[in-house]
Amino acid sequence: MSPSPVEPPWDRMDAYLAAFAEGFRRRDQVRWACVYLQGLLSDAERKNVGTMARHVVLPPDLVVDDTAQALQNFVNQSPWNEVPVWRRLRALFRDELADRDGVFIVDELAFCKQGRHSVGVQRQYSSLFGRKTNCQVAVGLWHASRHGLFPLALRLYLPRAWVQSPARLDATVVPLEHRPPRDKSQIALDLLDEVRAEGWNATAVLGVAGSARDHSFRVGAAERGLTYLVEWTPELLAVDSEQIVALGDTVRVASNRVEEPRLPIWWSHRERLPAFRGVLLQELGLDHFEGRSWRGFHHHACLVALAYGFRLHESPDR
């Protein structure tokens, strides 16, 4: 039998989410965001809408006949904008976490799916799984420093077959600005440009998987004045001025600045990545979304990041 839902800290959640009013344009959207975060932060084994609805307590000002349907509407149909919400989340933690001795991490996440109707789904290679599978692939950008890891952005990749099918893009309500072809390296560089323009001033980027190791990404990172680090393998296509350096007994890293003394420190953040992914994907339910639309996927991902931020905001060590 599932444990009874615990009364959430509404006042503290309200105060935290009040900072995101630019994205949540209506008061009822903020209230449903509180409920959704309560579900993500609950001890529910799965963080899909149906399960979360059984683990939340509604505030007195929200009265609905069907909590699951209301959460479904909030995450999939409600017209709040996740872009300014992400921007505000980054601003809220920037001064505390944006350490110049920190490093950006470009990551790829894959979400296994059945069928072909969820946005971006097809049989494609996943660097996370090391094989082809029927999945969605998203590019994630994180920041790592002595303070820990923090989610900065997440954007879904659309394979060529999707970009070339207006009917599928229409059916999953992909915004016009995201319909032109963008490979994963371009998405990663776009996300880097966004967060750096907002004052996240790390000087290095760690490419850990897939597109972050591509020639075009490494060239783009170097052109932006960033030091990049990727694990060297024989098939890696070299970039001009790139060199190889050994970090420890078994790891060789390709970088455009091998003389940089902080390379071992930056590379060591990779060891913390599996646990961080586990928190996002499983503990907070990033991997549990069951909707099909672009809006629903990116709303859910943004709310997971907000839940991560709320836990950090509430941390006694902060």
HELIX and SHEET records of a PDB file:
HELIX    1   1 TRP A   10  LEU A   17  1                                   8    
HELIX    2   2 ALA A   18  PHE A   20  5                                   3    
HELIX    3   3 ARG A   27  LEU A   40  1                                  14    
HELIX    4   4 VAL A   49  ALA A   53  1                                   5    
HELIX    5   5 THR A   67  ASN A   76  1                                  10    
HELIX    6   6 GLU A   82  LEU A   97  1                                  16    
HELIX    7   7 ARG A  160  VAL A  163  1                                   4    
HELIX    8   8 PRO A  166  ALA A  171  1                                   6    
HELIX    9   9 LEU A  176  HIS A  178  5                                   3    
HELIX   10  10 LYS A  184  ALA A  197  1                                  14    
HELIX   11  11 GLY A  210  ARG A  213  5                                   4    
HELIX   12  12 HIS A  215  GLU A  223  1                                   9    
HELIX   13  13 LEU A  263  SER A  268  1                                   6    
HELIX   14  14 HIS A  269  ARG A  272  5                                   4    
HELIX   15  15 LEU A  273  GLY A  278  1                                   6    
HELIX   16  16 VAL A  279  GLU A  283  3                                   5    
HELIX   17  17 LEU A  286  HIS A  288  5                                   3    
HELIX   18  18 TRP A  294  GLU A  314  1                                  21    
SHEET    1   A 7 GLN A 122  SER A 126  0                                        
SHEET    2   A 7 ARG A 131  SER A 145 -1                                        
SHEET    3   A 7 VAL A 103  CYS A 112 -1                                        
SHEET    4   A 7 ALA A 204  GLY A 207  1                                        
SHEET    5   A 7 THR A 227  GLU A 231  1                                        
SHEET    6   A 7 VAL A 251  SER A 255 -1                                        
SHEET    7   A 7 GLN A 243  LEU A 247 -1                                        
SHEET    1   B 3 GLN A 122  SER A 126  0                                        
SHEET    2   B 3 ARG A 131  SER A 145 -1                                        
SHEET    3   B 3 GLY A 148  LEU A 156 -1                                        
END                                                                             
